[in-house]
């Protein structure tokens, strides 16, 4: 909602537009890449744009077309693809490679993170790596983050590792899992819960509500799955099963269903990642093939149709006053899940108000964040405003927010008057100051001025009139003209 500074009162009505949810619920084979690709990992921005990596190869996917990326020399096997900031996609291989054009071209970074299984940004802002053997870096196979809390799966070790400070310092989890940890860990960035699978002989799903310090077993797959896990946000989890199954949970691992159906796929062995993306991880990419090739790419699209989910709420925020004539009016938007960043397309008000120059580019906002409107306070005592904010989430869900408000002038406390003693010299003209101080922001005006006693020789100084708007502390000058010597005190 909107809230003006303490000097204003505000009435609000908010409207959000949302309709039902449409589920596509279908698998689609989106590519068969050359034999020997042995695909291992993926990063997809949406169902039409993505990158996959495998044995000495990287391919981009754009609107149904696959193209091999350009690199100065063939990379080694790509073990992970990570978008660690908005402009840099990193690939862990023999070296760490980076692309600034959505995977089309790549260059070596020279970071010397040889054979990293996964990559992450540390507390120092630098790219760090982990691998299964801990050679020249920490031991780990998959990284997950929720805020400042980080967890690393450590395949074939008794427990994961965790860091409460963005990876600056790592600790072993305080309780061992019943079997060794598996290859994967994921996080629900909304709730802060982490999930990992054991590596067998019996596959069990564990969750941590303590940022990785302790773990509880929540689901037993027996021997029906591997240790490859994807998803996490909003409690949506995917587990790569044996016997041609893919299991999905929509409730944080309390229950699972097979979403693959009866159609057979090939190899399920090895540490081949799946990649979940989109609104609350409702889309999934995985690899398939014969033997250990994994050159077929499948897409599960259960995404939510844009503009069909309301994910925004309002909140009250006090607005600071920049001076006695200007107030900043905040329109605060909060996503129900911080994994759904807000992108503003436009903002306006009726009557029109300018938007604070600091965010006038209407760029990507966080969760939550604020659009500030600048109001210049004028009479009459109240004005009606309607604020409009239009935008979308990063994955395309649209929102349209309209908030109506009545802005009322403040009820100022009684002003304080000070008329200092003044001495007027013989045969001169001088001015007497009436100092008027308001304990609030002084949003009031002079209605009338009258004189007593010596009124015949007092006049209101030229340039002021009875509709003068006064500030927080201001002065009204009276012109005094004397024809004989005397003193005037007031």
Secondary structure, 3 states (H helix, E strand, C coil): CCCCCCCCEEEEEEEECCCCCCCCCEEEEEEECCCCCCCCEEEEEECCEEEEEECCEEEEEECCEEEECEECCCCCCCCEEEEEECCEEEEECCCEEEECCCCCEEEECCCCCCCCCEEEECCCCCEEEEECCCCCCEECCEEEEECCEEEEECCCCCCCEEECCCCCCCEECCCCCCCCEEEEEEECCCCCCEEEEECCCCEEEEEECCCCCCCEEEEEEECCEEEEEEECHHHCEEEEECCCCEEEECCCCCCCEECCCCCCCCCCCCCCCCEEECHHHCEEEEEECCCCCCCEEEEEECCCCCCCCCCEECCCCCCCEEECCEEEEEEEEEECCCCCCEEEEEEEEECCCEECHHHCCCCEECCCEEEEEEEECCCCCEEEEEEEEEEEECCCCEEEEEEEEEEECCCCCCCEEECCCECCCCCCEEEEEEEEECCCCCCEECCCCCCCCCHHHEEECCCCCCCCEECCEEEEEEEEECCCCCCECC
